Amino acid sequence: MVRTDFRHPDGRRAYLYGSFLEAPQGYRPAPRAAGLYERRWNPLRREWVLVAAARQNRTFMPDQVDCPLCPSAPSHSSEIPAARFDLAVFENRFPAMRPSLAGAEGGEGVAEVVVYTDQHDVSFSSLPLDRLHRLVDVWSDRYSELGSRRDVQYVFIFENSGEEVGVTLHHPHGQIYGYPFIPPVAELELHASRLHRRQGKGCLQCELVADECEAKARMLFVRGGIAAYVPAYARYPFEVHVAPIDHRGALPDLMLGERPSFAEALQAVVRGYDGLFGRTMPYMMAMHQRPTDGRPHPEAHIHVEFYPLLRDAGKLKFLAAGECGAGTFVNDSLPEDRAQTLRRAMSRVEP
């Protein structure tokens, strides 16, 4: 894909992927929000906490005419420097991490917004195939570019979908955090994978996928070298993991034939969610892949984890004291039963 780079007046970068129509004359986006940014160490948990005071005043549920992710118009300069576009990426006005100064490289990490389309009233589940396939290429490009920065050790691609998750903009989008450290959840998984390799057992994720393919009870589908399944240890009732069957450390490692299959597998999961209860499923999508800290990390195997928030029709899965205070999840259902229910939902919504 062709990428066109821009720089906003406040120094933030923006990128348009594919074709676009230039922004109206007089385009001028709102400047980066001012506020305190710090990284504070929690000695009890031995993990970083990000303080981003400017985010308290971030844009909250604007009308479509004022949407910052829609194309720009003569009467409204959005975050997108175009009057029409395919896909767009820009540095967040309200980032979670300390942004770099205007015109300077580096900083302490980066927070980007990925806008899937210039159409306001669609979603990840309704993206056409060509746009869906291009999105994986955009993710891969951002992983490579952000991962080459000295202040980025882990590129975390994710999507929050639904008001129950805390989404403040309806326009279809995801985010990318370039962390200046390896975040704790990713590090826990990598540590488990390293131990597995040291015991002479090879890649842990490869083994998990192979076990699910053999067991079949929790497998949703295998298509084009990509597997989607409800893990035996699911913490959320309809939690789903998506991973390539062959060992792939990160997005750029996916073979050309695997990329469209990977994209379509993610969309199939979301469509299945939406078919469960006759409404759009609120969910979190988290992509785990190889860190970019300069070490090889042969233990890393790219996979996506979906955390849907409805455990049944009209019933949310809340994180209470056991989950948040003790770190022990309670799943109110059998993963095998939930996999069967989700397979039925997928069969009803498949084109």
Secondary structure as the mmCIF struct_conf table of DSSP 4:
data_model
#
loop_
_struct_conf.conf_type_id
_struct_conf.id
_struct_conf.beg_label_comp_id
_struct_conf.beg_label_asym_id
_struct_conf.beg_label_seq_id
_struct_conf.end_label_comp_id
_struct_conf.end_label_asym_id
_struct_conf.end_label_seq_id
STRN STRN1 ARG A 3 ARG A 7
TURN_TY1_P TURN_TY1_P1 PRO A 9 ASP A 10
BEND BEND1 GLY A 11 GLY A 11
STRN STRN2 ARG A 13 GLU A 22
HELX_LH_PP_P HELX_LH_PP_P1 ALA A 23 PRO A 24
TURN_TY1_P TURN_TY1_P2 GLN A 25 GLY A 26
HELX_LH_PP_P HELX_LH_PP_P2 PRO A 29 ALA A 34
STRN STRN3 TYR A 37 ASN A 42
TURN_TY1_P TURN_TY1_P3 PRO A 43 ARG A 46
STRN STRN4 GLU A 47 ALA A 52
HELX_RH_3T_P HELX_RH_3T_P1 ALA A 53 ASN A 57
BEND BEND2 MET A 61 MET A 61
HELX_RH_3T_P HELX_RH_3T_P2 GLN A 64 ASP A 66
TURN_TY1_P TURN_TY1_P4 PRO A 68 LEU A 69
BEND BEND3 CYS A 70 CYS A 70
HELX_LH_PP_P HELX_LH_PP_P3 PRO A 71 SER A 72
STRN STRN5 ALA A 73 ALA A 73
TURN_TY1_P TURN_TY1_P5 PRO A 74 SER A 75
STRN STRN6 HIS A 76 HIS A 76
BEND BEND4 GLU A 79 PRO A 81
STRN STRN7 ALA A 82 GLU A 91
BEND BEND5 ARG A 93 PHE A 94
BEND BEND6 ALA A 96 MET A 97
HELX_LH_PP_P HELX_LH_PP_P4 ARG A 98 LEU A 101
TURN_TY1_P TURN_TY1_P6 ALA A 102 GLY A 103
BEND BEND7 GLU A 108 GLU A 108
STRN STRN8 VAL A 110 VAL A 115
BEND BEND8 ASP A 118 ASP A 118
TURN_TY1_P TURN_TY1_P7 HIS A 120 ASP A 121
HELX_RH_3T_P HELX_RH_3T_P3 PHE A 124 SER A 126
HELX_RH_AL_P HELX_RH_AL_P1 LEU A 129 GLY A 147
TURN_TY1_P TURN_TY1_P8 SER A 148 SER A 148
BEND BEND9 ARG A 149 ARG A 149
TURN_TY1_P TURN_TY1_P9 ARG A 150 ASP A 151
BEND BEND10 GLN A 153 GLN A 153
STRN STRN9 TYR A 154 SER A 161
BEND BEND11 GLY A 162 GLY A 162
HELX_RH_3T_P HELX_RH_3T_P4 GLU A 163 VAL A 165
TURN_TY1_P TURN_TY1_P10 GLY A 166 GLY A 166
BEND BEND12 HIS A 171 PRO A 172
STRN STRN10 HIS A 173 TYR A 179
BEND BEND13 PRO A 180 PHE A 181
HELX_RH_AL_P HELX_RH_AL_P2 PRO A 184 ARG A 198
TURN_TY1_P TURN_TY1_P11 GLN A 199 GLY A 200
HELX_RH_AL_P HELX_RH_AL_P3 LEU A 204 ALA A 215
TURN_TY1_P TURN_TY1_P12 ALA A 217 ARG A 218
STRN STRN11 MET A 219 ARG A 223
TURN_TY1_P TURN_TY1_P13 GLY A 224 GLY A 225
STRN STRN12 ILE A 226 TYR A 229
TURN_TY1_P TURN_TY1_P14 ALA A 232 TYR A 233
BEND BEND14 ARG A 235 TYR A 236
TURN_TY1_P TURN_TY1_P15 PRO A 237 PHE A 238
STRN STRN13 VAL A 240 PRO A 244
BEND BEND15 ILE A 245 ASP A 246
BEND BEND16 ALA A 250 ALA A 250
HELX_RH_3T_P HELX_RH_3T_P5 LEU A 251 ASP A 253
BEND BEND17 LEU A 254 LEU A 254
TURN_TY1_P TURN_TY1_P16 LEU A 256 GLY A 257
HELX_RH_AL_P HELX_RH_AL_P4 GLU A 258 ASP A 274
TURN_TY1_P TURN_TY1_P17 GLY A 275 LEU A 276
BEND BEND18 PHE A 277 ARG A 279
HELX_LH_PP_P HELX_LH_PP_P5 THR A 280 PRO A 282
STRN STRN14 TYR A 283 HIS A 288
BEND BEND19 ASP A 293 ARG A 295
TURN_TY1_P TURN_TY1_P18 PRO A 298 GLU A 299
STRN STRN15 HIS A 303 PRO A 308
BEND BEND20 LEU A 309 LEU A 309
STRN STRN16 LEU A 310 ASP A 312
TURN_TY1_P TURN_TY1_P19 ALA A 313 GLY A 314
STRN STRN17 LYS A 315 LEU A 316
HELX_RH_AL_P HELX_RH_AL_P5 ALA A 321 CYS A 324
TURN_TY1_P TURN_TY1_P20 GLY A 325 ALA A 326
BEND BEND21 ASP A 332 SER A 333
HELX_RH_AL_P HELX_RH_AL_P6 PRO A 335 VAL A 349
#
